[in-house]
Amino acid sequence: QAALRTARLAQARRLIAGHLQNPDLAPTMVADELGVSVRHLHMLFETAEKSFSQTVTDERLKQSRRLMRETPERLIADVAAACGFESLATYYRVFNAAYGMAPGDFRAQGSDRR
């Protein structure tokens, strides 16, 4: 039973990673692909350190940092959209809350290190 839960959680994380750019990524979509109920999906994430939505946000933020490092000329709005953030304001707010700086400051910091 525990092994099945672990495998399903890993599968859910892979599905999240594969659909990050989709702003409509939601528990119902992942639950349907896994063949489980939304409640069961949330229960899988209860055993993890982060909830479903925290996992999605965290992965989107990591992806956005990667994109800013790899393509520094790309507009921040394009990076946010490519990572599934529907609103630029939301992206700035969430990024700042997670890292204590604006995306542009993160990017500027990266270019200082080169």
Jmol script that loads the backbone (N, CA, C; Angstrom):
load data "model"
ATOM      1  N   GLN A   1       0.832  -1.203   0.000  1.00  0.00           N
ATOM      2  CA  GLN A   1       0.000   0.000   0.000  1.00  0.00           C
ATOM      3  C   GLN A   1       0.876   1.267   0.000  1.00  0.00           C
ATOM      4  N   ALA A   2       1.889   1.276   0.868  1.00  0.00           N
ATOM      5  CA  ALA A   2       2.783   2.435   0.952  1.00  0.00           C
ATOM      6  C   ALA A   2       3.567   2.604  -0.353  1.00  0.00           C
ATOM      7  N   ALA A   3       3.993   1.496  -0.933  1.00  0.00           N
ATOM      8  CA  ALA A   3       4.744   1.545  -2.190  1.00  0.00           C
ATOM      9  C   ALA A   3       3.872   2.102  -3.311  1.00  0.00           C
ATOM     10  N   LEU A   4       2.608   1.713  -3.329  1.00  0.00           N
ATOM     11  CA  LEU A   4       1.672   2.203  -4.339  1.00  0.00           C
ATOM     12  C   LEU A   4       1.463   3.717  -4.190  1.00  0.00           C
ATOM     13  N   ARG A   5       1.313   4.154  -2.934  1.00  0.00           N
ATOM     14  CA  ARG A   5       1.149   5.599  -2.683  1.00  0.00           C
ATOM     15  C   ARG A   5       2.380   6.373  -3.155  1.00  0.00           C
ATOM     16  N   THR A   6       3.557   5.852  -2.839  1.00  0.00           N
ATOM     17  CA  THR A   6       4.813   6.498  -3.238  1.00  0.00           C
ATOM     18  C   THR A   6       4.914   6.570  -4.758  1.00  0.00           C
ATOM     19  N   ALA A   7       4.558   5.481  -5.422  1.00  0.00           N
ATOM     20  CA  ALA A   7       4.611   5.436  -6.887  1.00  0.00           C
ATOM     21  C   ALA A   7       3.614   6.417  -7.496  1.00  0.00           C
ATOM     22  N   ARG A   8       2.414   6.477  -6.935  1.00  0.00           N
ATOM     23  CA  ARG A   8       1.392   7.402  -7.451  1.00  0.00           C
ATOM     24  C   ARG A   8       1.806   8.854  -7.237  1.00  0.00           C
ATOM     25  N   LEU A   9       2.416   9.132  -6.084  1.00  0.00           N
ATOM     26  CA  LEU A   9       2.873  10.496  -5.814  1.00  0.00           C
ATOM     27  C   LEU A   9       3.969  10.881  -6.810  1.00  0.00           C
ATOM     28  N   ALA A  10       4.889   9.975  -7.080  1.00  0.00           N
ATOM     29  CA  ALA A  10       5.956  10.230  -8.053  1.00  0.00           C
ATOM     30  C   ALA A  10       5.357  10.461  -9.439  1.00  0.00           C
ATOM     31  N   GLN A  11       4.361   9.664  -9.780  1.00  0.00           N
ATOM     32  CA  GLN A  11       3.683   9.805 -11.067  1.00  0.00           C
ATOM     33  C   GLN A  11       2.969  11.165 -11.144  1.00  0.00           C
ATOM     34  N   ALA A  12       2.330  11.560 -10.060  1.00  0.00           N
ATOM     35  CA  ALA A  12       1.648  12.860 -10.017  1.00  0.00           C
ATOM     36  C   ALA A  12       2.653  13.987 -10.218  1.00  0.00           C
ATOM     37  N   ARG A  13       3.809  13.872  -9.582  1.00  0.00           N
ATOM     38  CA  ARG A  13       4.848  14.906  -9.737  1.00  0.00           C
ATOM     39  C   ARG A  13       5.364  14.969 -11.174  1.00  0.00           C
ATOM     40  N   ARG A  14       5.495  13.808 -11.809  1.00  0.00           N
ATOM     41  CA  ARG A  14       5.929  13.789 -13.215  1.00  0.00           C
ATOM     42  C   ARG A  14       4.886  14.460 -14.101  1.00  0.00           C
ATOM     43  N   LEU A  15       3.616  14.186 -13.833  1.00  0.00           N
ATOM     44  CA  LEU A  15       2.540  14.815 -14.605  1.00  0.00           C
ATOM     45  C   LEU A  15       2.561  16.335 -14.414  1.00  0.00           C
ATOM     46  N   ILE A  16       2.775  16.776 -13.186  1.00  0.00           N
ATOM     47  CA  ILE A  16       2.866  18.216 -12.910  1.00  0.00           C
ATOM     48  C   ILE A  16       4.019  18.808 -13.715  1.00  0.00           C
ATOM     49  N   ALA A  17       5.182  18.177 -13.640  1.00  0.00           N
ATOM     50  CA  ALA A  17       6.370  18.678 -14.351  1.00  0.00           C
ATOM     51  C   ALA A  17       6.124  18.748 -15.857  1.00  0.00           C
ATOM     52  N   GLY A  18       5.381  17.798 -16.379  1.00  0.00           N
ATOM     53  CA  GLY A  18       5.110  17.760 -17.811  1.00  0.00           C
ATOM     54  C   GLY A  18       4.068  18.756 -18.287  1.00  0.00           C
ATOM     55  N   HIS A  19       3.315  19.327 -17.343  1.00  0.00           N
ATOM     56  CA  HIS A  19       2.234  20.244 -17.714  1.00  0.00           C
ATOM     57  C   HIS A  19       2.379  21.628 -17.070  1.00  0.00           C
ATOM     58  N   LEU A  20       3.572  21.967 -16.614  1.00  0.00           N
ATOM     59  CA  LEU A  20       3.777  23.249 -15.920  1.00  0.00           C
ATOM     60  C   LEU A  20       3.333  24.452 -16.744  1.00  0.00           C
ATOM     61  N   GLN A  21       3.579  24.397 -18.052  1.00  0.00           N
ATOM     62  CA  GLN A  21       3.265  25.549 -18.902  1.00  0.00           C
ATOM     63  C   GLN A  21       1.763  25.756 -19.077  1.00  0.00           C
ATOM     64  N   ASN A  22       0.970  24.772 -18.700  1.00  0.00           N
ATOM     65  CA  ASN A  22      -0.483  24.867 -18.841  1.00  0.00           C
ATOM     66  C   ASN A  22      -1.068  25.642 -17.658  1.00  0.00           C
ATOM     67  N   PRO A  23      -1.588  26.859 -17.898  1.00  0.00           N
ATOM     68  CA  PRO A  23      -2.144  27.633 -16.779  1.00  0.00           C
ATOM     69  C   PRO A  23      -3.363  26.958 -16.145  1.00  0.00           C
ATOM     70  N   ASP A  24      -3.979  26.020 -16.867  1.00  0.00           N
ATOM     71  CA  ASP A  24      -5.156  25.316 -16.354  1.00  0.00           C
ATOM     72  C   ASP A  24      -4.803  24.034 -15.608  1.00  0.00           C
ATOM     73  N   LEU A  25      -3.521  23.821 -15.332  1.00  0.00           N
ATOM     74  CA  LEU A  25      -3.103  22.642 -14.577  1.00  0.00           C
ATOM     75  C   LEU A  25      -3.835  22.650 -13.238  1.00  0.00           C
ATOM     76  N   ALA A  26      -4.596  21.594 -12.999  1.00  0.00           N
ATOM     77  CA  ALA A  26      -5.431  21.538 -11.799  1.00  0.00           C
ATOM     78  C   ALA A  26      -5.465  20.112 -11.263  1.00  0.00           C
ATOM     79  N   PRO A  27      -5.833  19.976 -10.000  1.00  0.00           N
ATOM     80  CA  PRO A  27      -5.919  18.632  -9.419  1.00  0.00           C
ATOM     81  C   PRO A  27      -6.809  17.678 -10.208  1.00  0.00           C
ATOM     82  N   THR A  28      -7.919  18.178 -10.773  1.00  0.00           N
ATOM     83  CA  THR A  28      -8.818  17.288 -11.522  1.00  0.00           C
ATOM     84  C   THR A  28      -8.108  16.680 -12.724  1.00  0.00           C
ATOM     85  N   MET A  29      -7.301  17.475 -13.399  1.00  0.00           N
ATOM     86  CA  MET A  29      -6.571  17.001 -14.575  1.00  0.00           C
ATOM     87  C   MET A  29      -5.592  15.890 -14.194  1.00  0.00           C
ATOM     88  N   VAL A  30      -4.818  16.112 -13.140  1.00  0.00           N
ATOM     89  CA  VAL A  30      -3.822  15.131 -12.702  1.00  0.00           C
ATOM     90  C   VAL A  30      -4.518  13.886 -12.152  1.00  0.00           C
ATOM     91  N   ALA A  31      -5.567  14.075 -11.374  1.00  0.00           N
ATOM     92  CA  ALA A  31      -6.303  12.939 -10.812  1.00  0.00           C
ATOM     93  C   ALA A  31      -6.884  12.070 -11.934  1.00  0.00           C
ATOM     94  N   ASP A  32      -7.449  12.713 -12.955  1.00  0.00           N
ATOM     95  CA  ASP A  32      -8.005  11.964 -14.092  1.00  0.00           C
ATOM     96  C   ASP A  32      -6.928  11.132 -14.776  1.00  0.00           C
ATOM     97  N   GLU A  33      -5.758  11.748 -14.993  1.00  0.00           N
ATOM     98  CA  GLU A  33      -4.661  11.020 -15.659  1.00  0.00           C
ATOM     99  C   GLU A  33      -4.163   9.852 -14.818  1.00  0.00           C
ATOM    100  N   LEU A  34      -4.199  10.013 -13.498  1.00  0.00           N
ATOM    101  CA  LEU A  34      -3.754   8.938 -12.597  1.00  0.00           C
ATOM    102  C   LEU A  34      -4.842   7.879 -12.381  1.00  0.00           C
ATOM    103  N   GLY A  35      -6.071   8.239 -12.703  1.00  0.00           N
ATOM    104  CA  GLY A  35      -7.180   7.317 -12.477  1.00  0.00           C
ATOM    105  C   GLY A  35      -7.591   7.239 -11.012  1.00  0.00           C
ATOM    106  N   VAL A  36      -7.449   8.374 -10.303  1.00  0.00           N
ATOM    107  CA  VAL A  36      -7.857   8.438  -8.895  1.00  0.00           C
ATOM    108  C   VAL A  36      -8.775   9.638  -8.704  1.00  0.00           C
ATOM    109  N   SER A  37      -9.418   9.698  -7.545  1.00  0.00           N
ATOM    110  CA  SER A  37     -10.268  10.849  -7.252  1.00  0.00           C
ATOM    111  C   SER A  37      -9.394  12.044  -6.854  1.00  0.00           C
ATOM    112  N   VAL A  38      -9.974  13.218  -6.936  1.00  0.00           N
ATOM    113  CA  VAL A  38      -9.260  14.426  -6.521  1.00  0.00           C
ATOM    114  C   VAL A  38      -8.925  14.328  -5.031  1.00  0.00           C
ATOM    115  N   ARG A  39      -9.844  13.809  -4.248  1.00  0.00           N
ATOM    116  CA  ARG A  39      -9.613  13.633  -2.805  1.00  0.00           C
ATOM    117  C   ARG A  39      -8.409  12.713  -2.576  1.00  0.00           C
ATOM    118  N   HIS A  40      -8.335  11.629  -3.322  1.00  0.00           N
ATOM    119  CA  HIS A  40      -7.204  10.707  -3.178  1.00  0.00           C
ATOM    120  C   HIS A  40      -5.894  11.395  -3.560  1.00  0.00           C
ATOM    121  N   LEU A  41      -5.928  12.194  -4.620  1.00  0.00           N
ATOM    122  CA  LEU A  41      -4.740  12.937  -5.035  1.00  0.00           C
ATOM    123  C   LEU A  41      -4.260  13.851  -3.905  1.00  0.00           C
ATOM    124  N   HIS A  42      -5.186  14.583  -3.307  1.00  0.00           N
ATOM    125  CA  HIS A  42      -4.812  15.474  -2.202  1.00  0.00           C
ATOM    126  C   HIS A  42      -4.277  14.676  -1.012  1.00  0.00           C
ATOM    127  N   MET A  43      -4.840  13.511  -0.784  1.00  0.00           N
ATOM    128  CA  MET A  43      -4.351  12.649   0.299  1.00  0.00           C
ATOM    129  C   MET A  43      -2.909  12.197   0.026  1.00  0.00           C
ATOM    130  N   LEU A  44      -2.577  11.933  -1.234  1.00  0.00           N
ATOM    131  CA  LEU A  44      -1.205  11.558  -1.589  1.00  0.00           C
ATOM    132  C   LEU A  44      -0.235  12.677  -1.205  1.00  0.00           C
ATOM    133  N   PHE A  45      -0.650  13.912  -1.459  1.00  0.00           N
ATOM    134  CA  PHE A  45       0.218  15.050  -1.167  1.00  0.00           C
ATOM    135  C   PHE A  45       0.266  15.393   0.323  1.00  0.00           C
ATOM    136  N   GLU A  46      -0.721  14.890   1.104  1.00  0.00           N
ATOM    137  CA  GLU A  46      -0.687  15.117   2.553  1.00  0.00           C
ATOM    138  C   GLU A  46       0.540  14.464   3.183  1.00  0.00           C
ATOM    139  N   THR A  47       1.007  13.372   2.594  1.00  0.00           N
ATOM    140  CA  THR A  47       2.183  12.685   3.133  1.00  0.00           C
ATOM    141  C   THR A  47       3.482  13.351   2.673  1.00  0.00           C
ATOM    142  N   ALA A  48       3.394  14.201   1.673  1.00  0.00           N
ATOM    143  CA  ALA A  48       4.571  14.912   1.157  1.00  0.00           C
ATOM    144  C   ALA A  48       4.766  16.205   1.954  1.00  0.00           C
ATOM    145  N   GLU A  49       5.880  16.855   1.705  1.00  0.00           N
ATOM    146  CA  GLU A  49       6.168  18.094   2.444  1.00  0.00           C
ATOM    147  C   GLU A  49       5.367  19.286   1.922  1.00  0.00           C
ATOM    148  N   LYS A  50       4.835  19.180   0.688  1.00  0.00           N
ATOM    149  CA  LYS A  50       4.076  20.279   0.096  1.00  0.00           C
ATOM    150  C   LYS A  50       2.763  19.771  -0.470  1.00  0.00           C
ATOM    151  N   SER A  51       1.756  20.651  -0.449  1.00  0.00           N
ATOM    152  CA  SER A  51       0.458  20.317  -1.038  1.00  0.00           C
ATOM    153  C   SER A  51       0.572  20.309  -2.563  1.00  0.00           C
ATOM    154  N   PHE A  52      -0.489  19.902  -3.228  1.00  0.00           N
ATOM    155  CA  PHE A  52      -0.521  19.894  -4.689  1.00  0.00           C
ATOM    156  C   PHE A  52      -0.212  21.292  -5.227  1.00  0.00           C
ATOM    157  N   SER A  53      -0.957  22.295  -4.761  1.00  0.00           N
ATOM    158  CA  SER A  53      -0.775  23.643  -5.310  1.00  0.00           C
ATOM    159  C   SER A  53       0.598  24.215  -4.958  1.00  0.00           C
ATOM    160  N   GLN A  54       1.109  23.920  -3.774  1.00  0.00           N
ATOM    161  CA  GLN A  54       2.458  24.370  -3.417  1.00  0.00           C
ATOM    162  C   GLN A  54       3.502  23.720  -4.326  1.00  0.00           C
ATOM    163  N   THR A  55       3.294  22.454  -4.636  1.00  0.00           N
ATOM    164  CA  THR A  55       4.209  21.737  -5.522  1.00  0.00           C
ATOM    165  C   THR A  55       4.196  22.361  -6.911  1.00  0.00           C
ATOM    166  N   VAL A  56       3.008  22.642  -7.431  1.00  0.00           N
ATOM    167  CA  VAL A  56       2.885  23.265  -8.760  1.00  0.00           C
ATOM    168  C   VAL A  56       3.586  24.621  -8.770  1.00  0.00           C
ATOM    169  N   THR A  57       3.305  25.450  -7.781  1.00  0.00           N
ATOM    170  CA  THR A  57       3.917  26.786  -7.721  1.00  0.00           C
ATOM    171  C   THR A  57       5.429  26.687  -7.603  1.00  0.00           C
ATOM    172  N   ASP A  58       5.897  25.808  -6.733  1.00  0.00           N
ATOM    173  CA  ASP A  58       7.335  25.635  -6.526  1.00  0.00           C
ATOM    174  C   ASP A  58       8.034  25.194  -7.815  1.00  0.00           C
ATOM    175  N   GLU A  59       7.441  24.237  -8.514  1.00  0.00           N
ATOM    176  CA  GLU A  59       8.032  23.758  -9.768  1.00  0.00           C
ATOM    177  C   GLU A  59       8.019  24.844 -10.839  1.00  0.00           C
ATOM    178  N   ARG A  60       6.942  25.630 -10.886  1.00  0.00           N
ATOM    179  CA  ARG A  60       6.874  26.734 -11.855  1.00  0.00           C
ATOM    180  C   ARG A  60       7.949  27.776 -11.559  1.00  0.00           C
ATOM    181  N   LEU A  61       8.157  28.075 -10.291  1.00  0.00           N
ATOM    182  CA  LEU A  61       9.181  29.054  -9.915  1.00  0.00           C
ATOM    183  C   LEU A  61      10.577  28.544 -10.269  1.00  0.00           C
ATOM    184  N   LYS A  62      10.847  27.276  -9.983  1.00  0.00           N
ATOM    185  CA  LYS A  62      12.155  26.690 -10.327  1.00  0.00           C
ATOM    186  C   LYS A  62      12.383  26.754 -11.838  1.00  0.00           C
ATOM    187  N   GLN A  63      11.350  26.417 -12.593  1.00  0.00           N
ATOM    188  CA  GLN A  63      11.439  26.463 -14.058  1.00  0.00           C
ATOM    189  C   GLN A  63      11.692  27.894 -14.529  1.00  0.00           C
ATOM    190  N   SER A  64      11.036  28.863 -13.914  1.00  0.00           N
ATOM    191  CA  SER A  64      11.223  30.256 -14.335  1.00  0.00           C
ATOM    192  C   SER A  64      12.653  30.713 -14.051  1.00  0.00           C
ATOM    193  N   ARG A  65      13.210  30.299 -12.936  1.00  0.00           N
ATOM    194  CA  ARG A  65      14.604  30.661 -12.626  1.00  0.00           C
ATOM    195  C   ARG A  65      15.553  30.038 -13.654  1.00  0.00           C
ATOM    196  N   ARG A  66      15.275  28.787 -14.005  1.00  0.00           N
ATOM    197  CA  ARG A  66      16.095  28.097 -15.008  1.00  0.00           C
ATOM    198  C   ARG A  66      16.034  28.842 -16.345  1.00  0.00           C
ATOM    199  N   LEU A  67      14.830  29.204 -16.765  1.00  0.00           N
ATOM    200  CA  LEU A  67      14.663  29.910 -18.039  1.00  0.00           C
ATOM    201  C   LEU A  67      15.358  31.270 -18.026  1.00  0.00           C
ATOM    202  N   MET A  68      15.283  31.978 -16.904  1.00  0.00           N
ATOM    203  CA  MET A  68      15.950  33.290 -16.835  1.00  0.00           C
ATOM    204  C   MET A  68      17.465  33.145 -16.903  1.00  0.00           C
ATOM    205  N   ARG A  69      17.989  32.075 -16.330  1.00  0.00           N
ATOM    206  CA  ARG A  69      19.443  31.841 -16.403  1.00  0.00           C
ATOM    207  C   ARG A  69      19.859  31.428 -17.815  1.00  0.00           C
ATOM    208  N   GLU A  70      19.063  30.558 -18.434  1.00  0.00           N
ATOM    209  CA  GLU A  70      19.419  30.012 -19.748  1.00  0.00           C
ATOM    210  C   GLU A  70      19.170  30.993 -20.889  1.00  0.00           C
ATOM    211  N   THR A  71      18.137  31.829 -20.757  1.00  0.00           N
ATOM    212  CA  THR A  71      17.801  32.793 -21.818  1.00  0.00           C
ATOM    213  C   THR A  71      17.609  34.179 -21.210  1.00  0.00           C
ATOM    214  N   PRO A  72      18.720  34.828 -20.815  1.00  0.00           N
ATOM    215  CA  PRO A  72      18.612  36.124 -20.120  1.00  0.00           C
ATOM    216  C   PRO A  72      17.986  37.243 -20.958  1.00  0.00           C
ATOM    217  N   GLU A  73      17.963  37.063 -22.279  1.00  0.00           N
ATOM    218  CA  GLU A  73      17.370  38.105 -23.124  1.00  0.00           C
ATOM    219  C   GLU A  73      15.847  38.001 -23.196  1.00  0.00           C
ATOM    220  N   ARG A  74      15.301  36.895 -22.748  1.00  0.00           N
ATOM    221  CA  ARG A  74      13.851  36.668 -22.818  1.00  0.00           C
ATOM    222  C   ARG A  74      13.103  37.580 -21.840  1.00  0.00           C
ATOM    223  N   LEU A  75      12.000  38.124 -22.287  1.00  0.00           N
ATOM    224  CA  LEU A  75      11.189  38.991 -21.432  1.00  0.00           C
ATOM    225  C   LEU A  75      10.657  38.210 -20.236  1.00  0.00           C
ATOM    226  N   ILE A  76      10.610  38.853 -19.095  1.00  0.00           N
ATOM    227  CA  ILE A  76      10.108  38.199 -17.883  1.00  0.00           C
ATOM    228  C   ILE A  76       8.653  37.779 -18.065  1.00  0.00           C
ATOM    229  N   ALA A  77       7.883  38.578 -18.765  1.00  0.00           N
ATOM    230  CA  ALA A  77       6.483  38.213 -19.035  1.00  0.00           C
ATOM    231  C   ALA A  77       6.401  36.908 -19.831  1.00  0.00           C
ATOM    232  N   ASP A  78       7.326  36.719 -20.790  1.00  0.00           N
ATOM    233  CA  ASP A  78       7.360  35.475 -21.570  1.00  0.00           C
ATOM    234  C   ASP A  78       7.746  34.286 -20.692  1.00  0.00           C
ATOM    235  N   VAL A  79       8.705  34.508 -19.802  1.00  0.00           N
ATOM    236  CA  VAL A  79       9.132  33.443 -18.878  1.00  0.00           C
ATOM    237  C   VAL A  79       7.953  33.040 -17.993  1.00  0.00           C
ATOM    238  N   ALA A  80       7.266  34.025 -17.433  1.00  0.00           N
ATOM    239  CA  ALA A  80       6.115  33.748 -16.563  1.00  0.00           C
ATOM    240  C   ALA A  80       5.044  32.951 -17.310  1.00  0.00           C
ATOM    241  N   ALA A  81       4.727  33.366 -18.529  1.00  0.00           N
ATOM    242  CA  ALA A  81       3.709  32.673 -19.330  1.00  0.00           C
ATOM    243  C   ALA A  81       4.160  31.257 -19.685  1.00  0.00           C
ATOM    244  N   ALA A  82       5.441  31.089 -20.018  1.00  0.00           N
ATOM    245  CA  ALA A  82       5.973  29.767 -20.375  1.00  0.00           C
ATOM    246  C   ALA A  82       5.928  28.800 -19.198  1.00  0.00           C
ATOM    247  N   CYS A  83       5.877  29.341 -17.996  1.00  0.00           N
ATOM    248  CA  CYS A  83       5.848  28.502 -16.794  1.00  0.00           C
ATOM    249  C   CYS A  83       4.434  28.342 -16.239  1.00  0.00           C
ATOM    250  N   GLY A  84       3.445  28.831 -16.978  1.00  0.00           N
ATOM    251  CA  GLY A  84       2.056  28.597 -16.595  1.00  0.00           C
ATOM    252  C   GLY A  84       1.441  29.649 -15.691  1.00  0.00           C
ATOM    253  N   PHE A  85       2.128  30.761 -15.474  1.00  0.00           N
ATOM    254  CA  PHE A  85       1.530  31.825 -14.667  1.00  0.00           C
ATOM    255  C   PHE A  85       0.609  32.639 -15.567  1.00  0.00           C
ATOM    256  N   GLU A  86      -0.661  32.707 -15.198  1.00  0.00           N
ATOM    257  CA  GLU A  86      -1.634  33.442 -16.010  1.00  0.00           C
ATOM    258  C   GLU A  86      -1.471  34.946 -15.867  1.00  0.00           C
ATOM    259  N   SER A  87      -1.014  35.378 -14.703  1.00  0.00           N
ATOM    260  CA  SER A  87      -0.915  36.807 -14.418  1.00  0.00           C
ATOM    261  C   SER A  87       0.526  37.167 -14.066  1.00  0.00           C
ATOM    262  N   LEU A  88       1.020  38.220 -14.683  1.00  0.00           N
ATOM    263  CA  LEU A  88       2.368  38.694 -14.386  1.00  0.00           C
ATOM    264  C   LEU A  88       2.446  39.197 -12.949  1.00  0.00           C
ATOM    265  N   ALA A  89       1.381  39.843 -12.488  1.00  0.00           N
ATOM    266  CA  ALA A  89       1.346  40.342 -11.105  1.00  0.00           C
ATOM    267  C   ALA A  89       1.459  39.187 -10.112  1.00  0.00           C
ATOM    268  N   THR A  90       0.748  38.103 -10.382  1.00  0.00           N
ATOM    269  CA  THR A  90       0.826  36.924  -9.519  1.00  0.00           C
ATOM    270  C   THR A  90       2.239  36.355  -9.531  1.00  0.00           C
ATOM    271  N   TYR A  91       2.829  36.268 -10.716  1.00  0.00           N
ATOM    272  CA  TYR A  91       4.199  35.755 -10.826  1.00  0.00           C
ATOM    273  C   TYR A  91       5.158  36.582  -9.982  1.00  0.00           C
ATOM    274  N   TYR A  92       5.099  37.906 -10.093  1.00  0.00           N
ATOM    275  CA  TYR A  92       5.986  38.777  -9.312  1.00  0.00           C
ATOM    276  C   TYR A  92       5.762  38.585  -7.810  1.00  0.00           C
ATOM    277  N   ARG A  93       4.493  38.517  -7.409  1.00  0.00           N
ATOM    278  CA  ARG A  93       4.166  38.375  -5.988  1.00  0.00           C
ATOM    279  C   ARG A  93       4.694  37.059  -5.430  1.00  0.00           C
ATOM    280  N   VAL A  94       4.448  35.964  -6.156  1.00  0.00           N
ATOM    281  CA  VAL A  94       4.857  34.637  -5.706  1.00  0.00           C
ATOM    282  C   VAL A  94       6.386  34.510  -5.719  1.00  0.00           C
ATOM    283  N   PHE A  95       7.023  35.035  -6.749  1.00  0.00           N
ATOM    284  CA  PHE A  95       8.486  34.983  -6.856  1.00  0.00           C
ATOM    285  C   PHE A  95       9.114  35.739  -5.695  1.00  0.00           C
ATOM    286  N   ASN A  96       8.597  36.950  -5.443  1.00  0.00           N
ATOM    287  CA  ASN A  96       9.118  37.771  -4.359  1.00  0.00           C
ATOM    288  C   ASN A  96       8.922  37.095  -3.002  1.00  0.00           C
ATOM    289  N   ALA A  97       7.767  36.470  -2.795  1.00  0.00           N
ATOM    290  CA  ALA A  97       7.499  35.783  -1.533  1.00  0.00           C
ATOM    291  C   ALA A  97       8.453  34.604  -1.337  1.00  0.00           C
ATOM    292  N   ALA A  98       8.760  33.913  -2.427  1.00  0.00           N
ATOM    293  CA  ALA A  98       9.616  32.723  -2.339  1.00  0.00           C
ATOM    294  C   ALA A  98      11.093  33.070  -2.195  1.00  0.00           C
ATOM    295  N   TYR A  99      11.549  34.103  -2.900  1.00  0.00           N
ATOM    296  CA  TYR A  99      12.988  34.373  -2.976  1.00  0.00           C
ATOM    297  C   TYR A  99      13.419  35.719  -2.404  1.00  0.00           C
ATOM    298  N   GLY A 100      12.459  36.536  -1.967  1.00  0.00           N
ATOM    299  CA  GLY A 100      12.797  37.809  -1.354  1.00  0.00           C
ATOM    300  C   GLY A 100      13.329  38.859  -2.319  1.00  0.00           C
ATOM    301  N   MET A 101      13.022  38.681  -3.595  1.00  0.00           N
ATOM    302  CA  MET A 101      13.444  39.661  -4.611  1.00  0.00           C
ATOM    303  C   MET A 101      12.552  39.519  -5.838  1.00  0.00           C
ATOM    304  N   ALA A 102      12.560  40.545  -6.663  1.00  0.00           N
ATOM    305  CA  ALA A 102      11.787  40.514  -7.907  1.00  0.00           C
ATOM    306  C   ALA A 102      12.535  39.681  -8.945  1.00  0.00           C
ATOM    307  N   PRO A 103      11.825  39.117  -9.921  1.00  0.00           N
ATOM    308  CA  PRO A 103      12.489  38.330 -10.975  1.00  0.00           C
ATOM    309  C   PRO A 103      13.606  39.103 -11.680  1.00  0.00           C
ATOM    310  N   GLY A 104      13.396  40.391 -11.936  1.00  0.00           N
ATOM    311  CA  GLY A 104      14.419  41.193 -12.598  1.00  0.00           C
ATOM    312  C   GLY A 104      15.697  41.301 -11.760  1.00  0.00           C
ATOM    313  N   ASP A 105      15.523  41.398 -10.442  1.00  0.00           N
ATOM    314  CA  ASP A 105      16.682  41.453  -9.541  1.00  0.00           C
ATOM    315  C   ASP A 105      17.421  40.117  -9.552  1.00  0.00           C
ATOM    316  N   PHE A 106      16.673  39.025  -9.590  1.00  0.00           N
ATOM    317  CA  PHE A 106      17.292  37.699  -9.681  1.00  0.00           C
ATOM    318  C   PHE A 106      18.123  37.596 -10.958  1.00  0.00           C
ATOM    319  N   ARG A 107      17.534  38.039 -12.057  1.00  0.00           N
ATOM    320  CA  ARG A 107      18.228  37.984 -13.343  1.00  0.00           C
ATOM    321  C   ARG A 107      19.488  38.847 -13.310  1.00  0.00           C
ATOM    322  N   ALA A 108      19.391  40.048 -12.751  1.00  0.00           N
ATOM    323  CA  ALA A 108      20.547  40.960 -12.671  1.00  0.00           C
ATOM    324  C   ALA A 108      21.660  40.340 -11.813  1.00  0.00           C
ATOM    325  N   GLN A 109      21.264  39.675 -10.757  1.00  0.00           N
ATOM    326  CA  GLN A 109      22.221  38.996  -9.879  1.00  0.00           C
ATOM    327  C   GLN A 109      22.970  37.913 -10.654  1.00  0.00           C
ATOM    328  N   GLY A 110      22.240  37.191 -11.485  1.00  0.00           N
ATOM    329  CA  GLY A 110      22.833  36.133 -12.292  1.00  0.00           C
ATOM    330  C   GLY A 110      23.863  36.658 -13.260  1.00  0.00           C
ATOM    331  N   SER A 111      23.587  37.825 -13.851  1.00  0.00           N
ATOM    332  CA  SER A 111      24.541  38.375 -14.824  1.00  0.00           C
ATOM    333  C   SER A 111      25.774  38.941 -14.119  1.00  0.00           C
ATOM    334  N   ASP A 112      25.669  39.278 -12.847  1.00  0.00           N
ATOM    335  CA  ASP A 112      26.823  39.746 -12.070  1.00  0.00           C
ATOM    336  C   ASP A 112      27.824  38.613 -11.858  1.00  0.00           C
ATOM    337  N   ARG A 113      27.320  37.388 -11.779  1.00  0.00           N
ATOM    338  CA  ARG A 113      28.158  36.229 -11.450  1.00  0.00           C
ATOM    339  C   ARG A 113      28.909  35.696 -12.656  1.00  0.00           C
ATOM    340  N   ARG A 114      28.581  36.130 -13.854  1.00  0.00           N
ATOM    341  CA  ARG A 114      29.236  35.571 -15.045  1.00  0.00           C
ATOM    342  C   ARG A 114      30.636  36.066 -15.217  1.00  0.00           C
TER     343      ARG A 114
END
end "model"
wireframe off; spacefill off
backbone 0.3
color backbone group
